[in-house]
Amino acid sequence: MQRQLELAFSRGLSSGWLKGVNHRRLVHGRWSKKRGPLVGSLQRVNRGGWLLLRSREPLLRGQGLVLEVHGDDPLTPPLEIGGRVMDLERIDVTS
C-alpha cells in the first residue's frame, strides 16, 4: 500500500499534523512536482564517473534520478543533483 501511495502524484508522504503545526516539517516547499519513491542509495563513484547504486528495483535508461545529501539539521532541505540514466551495467551482488 505504501508503494502505491509513493507512486501517486503528490509532494511526498508526511506525518501530517500528528507532530504539530510546524509547516517546514509538514511540507518542504522546495519541490513543486512529484519526487517519486526512494529507489536505493549511492554506494560510490568510480574514477570513470560511473555511479554504483544499490537499488531496490530495476532502473531503466532514460529514467530520471535525484541524489540527495542530507545534513544534520532535519529542517534544512537536502543538497541534490539529478539527471537521466544514460547507460546501465547491472551487477548482482549476493551477501
N, C-alpha and C positions, 0 to 999 in steps of 0.2 A: 504494500500500500504506500509506504514512504517513497519508493522509487517512482510510482505513478505521480505522486504529488510533486516530486522534484522535476519531472519532465513537463508538468503543466506550466502554462505561461504564468509567471509570477516574478517577483523580485527576490525570491528565496523564502526559506522557512524561518520562522522565529518562534519564540515562546509567547508572543503576543503581549498582552497586558499582565500576564501572570507574575512578572518580575518588576512591576512598577510602571511608571509613565515616562521613563527616560527615552525620549524619541530617538536619540542617537543609538541606543541599544536595539530599538524596535526596527528601524529602517536605516540602512546605510546611507541612502540618498545619493550615493555615488553611482549606482547603476540604474539606468533608466530602461534597461531591456533585460530580457531573460538571460540568466547566467548559466543555467543548466546544472546538472548534478556533478558532484565530485567523482572523477573517474580514476584517480590514482595520485601518485606522488613522484616527484623528481628524485632520482637516486644520484645521478652525477651528469656532468657534461664532459664528453670526450674531447680530445685535442682537435679533432676534425670538425667540431661543432655539433656532433650528434648528441641528442639528449637521451639518456637512459631513464625510461619511465617505468614504474611498477604500476600496472593498470588492472583494475577490477573488471574491465570489459574490453573487447576488441576496439582498437582505434582504426579509423579509415582515412585514406588520402582525401584531402580537401576539408576534413573536419576542423573546426576551429577549437583552439585550446587557449586557456588563460592560465598562466603560472602565477601563484600568489606567494608573497613572502610576508609572513605575519610577524609583527613586533611584540613587545612585552605588554603594551597597552591595548586592551581589548576594544577601546573606543576609537582607536586610530585605525583608519582603513588600511588594508594591506597594500604593499607595493605590488604592482602587477606588470606583466609583459605577456603579450599574446600574439597569435598568428594562426596560420593554417598548417596542417600536417602536409608536408610536401612529399615525403617518402617514408617508408616503413621497413624495418627489418625486425621480424619477430624473433624473440629469444624466449624459449620456455625454460623456466628455472624451477627445479624441484628442490624442496627444502629437505 
